[in-house]
Structure formats: C-alpha cells, structure tokens
Amino acid sequence: MNRKNLIKIVLITALMTFLPVTGSAQVLIRGKLKKENDSLKVQIDSLKKAIEELRQDILLKDSIANEMLDIYEENEDKSAAGLNPQDYSPEVTDSLLNLWYLHRQVNEDNSAEGYDMDSIHFSSNVSDAVMMERLKNMNSFITLPYNETVRNYMVLYSEKMPTKMSNILGLCQYYMPIFEEVFNQYNLPDELKYVAIIESALNPVAVSRAGAKGMWQFMTNTAKSYGLEINSFVDERLDPFKASDAAARYLEDSYRIFGDWNLAISSYNCGPGNVNKAIRRSGRRDFWSVYEFLPRETRGYVPAFVGAMYAIKYSKEYGITPNSVQMPAQVDTFQIRKNLHFEQISDLVGIPVSELKELNPQYIKDVIPGNTKPYILRLPYNYSSAFIANEDSIYTHRAAELLNPQTLVSTKPASSGSSTTGTRISYKVRSGDSLGKIASRHHVTVAQLKSWNHLRSNTIRVGQRLYIYKNGGPAVSSSQTSSSQASSSNSAASQASSSDGYVTYKVRKGDTLFKIARQHGVSADQIMKYNGIGEKIREGQTLKIPKK
C-alpha cells in the first residue's frame, strides 16, 4: 500500500470518530475501509510469501554468512561488527578468505573460456558414439559417466582452447611424473593428478583473488593443517613436490569421508561441508544425485576434470601438440644448512636467477633460510658439478650485501618456541563443543587451552569464554601437558573398545557419521553397512567400526 492510500484511511477513520455521520454514509465508509483493509492483507500476505521464498532460497544456497558470523562471535568483545580495523590479524583475515574460497572458489585459469557451460551445447565432428567408446577405453579407476554436461567439457578442453591445452600438455611432461610418484606412494588413483589442471592449469605460482596459492591452490589455514610451511621466506604451497603431497593427503581424507572419488574431488573445490549439505538435501551419496544441490561452481568441477583427462589422453587425435617449456630433464637436490641467496648461486655457478626461481618457487624472497633448519635446493643436473666445486665460496660471496642482517631480521619468521603471546582471540563455547574440538579447529593443543584459560579439568559450558593465542602464547608447563595427555587417553578409552574385526564407539554429543568415519580412517558407507543403519545417529548409540 502506498503512502497516499494509508493517509486516506487514517483521515477517514478520524472523521468517523469525531464527526456525526449518517447511517448510509457510515455503511459506505465502512465498506471502503473493509476493501482497503482486505487489499492491505493481500499485500502483507504477498510480502510474507516473498520473504519466506527468499529465506528458503538463501538456505538452499551455500552461503558463508553463518560461518562468518561464527568468526565474528569469537571476537564479539571487540567493537562494531565484531572487529576493529586494527584487529584484522592475518589469522582472522585468512579465516574469512578461507571460507570464501572454499564456498566460492574462482578458477583463475578461466577454464570455461567465457562460455556459459550451463546452457551452451557445443557441436563437434566427433560423434557421441566415438566419445563414449574413447571414455570407456580410458579404463579409469574413477567412474567417468558420459552425459550432455560431461560431453560439453570434453569438447571444450579438446577443441575450444588449443593454445591453452598445448601449454598444459608441455607442462605435463615435467609435472605429471612428480604427481604420479606422490599419488603412487599413497596408493591413490593416478587420475587424481588432473585435478591440478582444473585448479591452476599447472601454474606453480598461481594466485587466486582469494589468496589461494600454488599449483594445488591451497589457502593458508588448509596448507598449514596439512604440514606446509608458510613464513616470510618460505611458502611451500608453491613447491610442486610438497604441495602435491599435501593435496594427495587432502584427497585421501575426503575419500575416507565420502567413500566416492567424484564426491572427494568435488570437496576439493567447495569443501566437505558443502558436499555434506548436498548429500543431506538429495538423500543420495553419488555425484550426479547431489549435482543440483552443489554450489554452481562445483557442478562443473568433475565434468571439467573428465574433460581435461580426455583431452590429454586423446591429444594426438585432436592435433594438440605440447609447447616447448624450459624445464630441465634431470634435477639434482642439495641440502642447504646456511642462509643462501639465489644471486650468490647465480654468480658463481652460472645458472640464471629466473631458472632458480622456476625450480625453487617456494623461496619467495630468493633466500633459502638454511640457518633455521635444512632446506632443499633443486638445480639442473648440468649445474651440479659447478655448485659442488664452488659450494664453500658461494656462502661467503656477497654475503654482507645480499644477506644483510637488518634485512633478515625484518623478514625473519616467528619462532614456534617464541615466548611472545602472539595474537589473542576470544572464543565463545557453543553447544556440542569440547576442548579437543576447539583445539583442533584452532590448531593448538588441549594443554595450551587449559593453561591459557586456567582450567583444571576438561569441562566447559556453553557460553563460556576461552582465550586462544595464535603464533605462540604463554608457556604450558610439562606437568599440565602430561596430565592433559593422560586425561585424553582415559577419555578415548572410555569411548571406544576393541574386538576382533571391529572397534565399538559410543556416539557423543556433536558427532556425525562422517566425523566418526574420518576419525577411524573408514568411510561412512562402511559404518552404515556394518551396523545396518542409515545416516542418522543419536547420542549414546554404540557403533561397530570395522578395522582397516
């Protein structure tokens, strides 16, 4: 209802109250008011319906609002919307970026080349029958279904971007053997190596707008949780070897949760939380059943994975030839135990600094901080002899200039044993929380949490404030550490007991089937089949967990 009509109703009502009105006039006015009132009710009902539809739409979409609010709540003792500008520490900022990236990852290599892959239909001189037969002949360990969506991505990668695929094919000659060795160590399907093509087009120094880095596009928090070192000198997300190892472990963990490789690959793009939501909404546990419930960006992720694999496999049939890339055929590795600058190596060994950077992209300041711990230097085989012959001289060459103490101090990473209190955040305990869960989420120990908050037991209550320190914190006594370990051990013993072929586990508050499966290194499907149950579990329920 517009403002003019509302004023009219108010005036008519006032006139009825204060002026004598004849019976027929009253009937007329009341009829008008009733009509206006009915119209107002219709508009209110329409507004309520629109609001409800909007609310449902927001719930169906994978919004990060709730998770961002969690971060704000942890710091709500600060002013304004939870944080002051000076309180946006790297840890808090990265947490927000990590959420944004997991939910709304932007593929920087623009793999779809500007096409709307949801509506376009590519034509091809290759028939569907031939494509289907080729896909079948790939003998992939991972299920590769053929449908209209997959077909479009197969045509996209094999026919619509020949220059990009030539570059990728050239890089494959150097990087794919690295990936194959890593995935073989973990006994994972060889095909997973193609995920890196979708993530970064095999660019080892790729950076997304959200701050994800490297060939495997790790955010800082995720990278650190998988053991990658990140500090002022070193960013191992850019190291193809170590980042590949972390990616393999991430994918292995995802497969243990979902028991399906297509879902595991999807979770690499949007995070396991979004995949779990899609499973709950669909009631099924395979990619194409949950497809429409996944974030829009993730829906094309598995089809793109299939398309890239197909294009690489049948590159000759499509006339795609690898571009020449300046990567050495053979590389030697050296362990560096002193600070060393790339220019020191270049001056005395003769290798260009640009080539050193290509082989060692993890050293972001061109400095290997060997004084803190041993680090690996990779050199082309033909430079190995010169490095060995000049090694003693290399460390002293231009050291005062290139390894200026003032420069090193200004960029020196904080020591893990530092006595500084680091960045402190305030965390409000929520329903289902435990000290172990909170410690794991913030990458600290239970002993540290108890020490920082002067807790004598593992008992916490909803609404309680806990203080958590990043990058160090007040020292934790050895006695408290040992008592915490003993307490954790006793707690674990009370929750699980072993028998032949399986372990029994008592479901606790906040547990989910996928969480329990991950803790025990099995899939949720295995637990459900072993116990003859569905996905729902209840607190206090005893489950039999099959041994690996």
C-alpha positions, 0 to 999 in steps of 0.5 A: 500500500502506498503512502497516499492510500494509508493517509486516506484511511487514517483521515477517514477513520478520524472523521468517523470518530469525531464527526456525526455521520449518517447511517448510509454514509457510515455503511459506505465508509465502512465498506471502503475501509473493509476493501482497503483493509482486505487489499492491505492483507493481500499485500502483507500476505504477498510480502510474507510469501516473498520473504519466506521464498527468499529465506528458503532460497538463501538456505538452499544456497551455500552461503558463508554468512553463518560461518562468518558470523561464527568468526565474528562471535569469537571476537564479539568483545571487540567493537562494531561488527565484531572487529576493529580495523586494527584487529584484522590479524592475518589469522582472522583475515585468512579465516574469512578468505578461507571460507570464501574460497572454499564456498566460492572458489574462482578458477583463475585459469578461466577454464570455461573460456567465457562460455556459459557451460550451463546452457551452451551445447557445443557441436563437434565432428566427433560423434557421441558414439566415438566419445563414449567408446574413447571414455570407456577405453580410458579404463579409469579407476574413477567412474567417468559417466558420459552425459550432455554436461560431461560431453560439453567439457570434453569438447571444450578442453579438446577443441575450444582452447588449443593454445591453452591445452598445448601449454598444459600438455608441455607442462605435463611432461615435467609435472605429471611424473612428480604427481604420479610418484606422490599419488603412487606412494599413497596408493591413490588413483593416478587420475587424481593428478588432473585435478591440478589442471582444473585448479591452476592449469599447472601454474606453480605460482598461481594466485587466486583473488582469494589468496589461494596459492600454488599449483594445488591452490591451497589457502593458508589455514588448509596448507598449514593443517596439512604440514606446509610451511608458510613464513616470510621466506618460505611458502611451500604451497608453491613447491610442486613436490610438497604441495602435491603431497599435501593435496594427495593427503587432502584427497585421501581424507575426503575419500575416507569421508565420502567413500566416492572419488567424484564426491572427494574431488568435488570437496576439493573445490567447495569443501566437505561441508558443502558436499555434506549439505548436498548429500543431506538435501538429495538423500543420495551419496553419488555425484550426479544425485547431489549435482543440483544441490552443489554450489554452481561452481562445483557442478562443473568441477568433475565434468571439467576434470573428465574433460581435461583427462580426455583431452590429454589422453586423446591429444594426438587425435585432436592435433594438440601438440605440447609447447616447448617449456624450459624445464630441465630433464634431470634435477639434482637436490642439495641440502642447504644448512646456511642462509643462501641467496639465489644471486650468490648461486647465480654468480658463481655457478652460472645458472640464471636467477629466473631458472632458480626461481622456476625450480625453487618457487617456494623461496619467495624472497630468493633466500633459502633460510638454511640457518633455521633448519635444512632446506632443499635446493633443486638445480639442473643436473648440468649445474651440479658439478659447478655448485659442488666445486664452488659450494664453500665460496658461494656462502661467503660471496656477497654475503654482507650485501645480499644477506644483510642482517637488518634485512633478515631480521625484518623478514625473519619468521616467528619462532614456534618456541617464541615466548611472545603471546602472539595474537589473542582471540576470544572464543565463545563455547557453543553447544556440542563443543569440547576442548579437543574440538576447539583445539583442533579447529584452532590448531593448538593443543588441549594443554595450551587451552587449559593453561591459557584459560586456567582450567583444571579439568576438561569441562566447559559450558556453553557460553563460556569464554576461552582465550586462544593465542595464535603464533605462540602464547604463554608457556604450558608447563610439562606437568599440565601437558602430561596430565592433559595427555593422560586425561585424553587417553582415559577419555578415548578409552572410555569411548571406544573398545576393541574386538576382533574385526571391529572397534565399538564407539559410543556416539557423543554429543556433536558427532556425525557419521562422517566425523566418526568415519574420518576419525577411524580412517573408514568411510561412512558407507562402511559404518552404515553397512556394518551396523545396518543403519542409515545416516542418522545417529543419536547420542549414546548409540554404540557403533561397530567400526570395522578395522582397516 
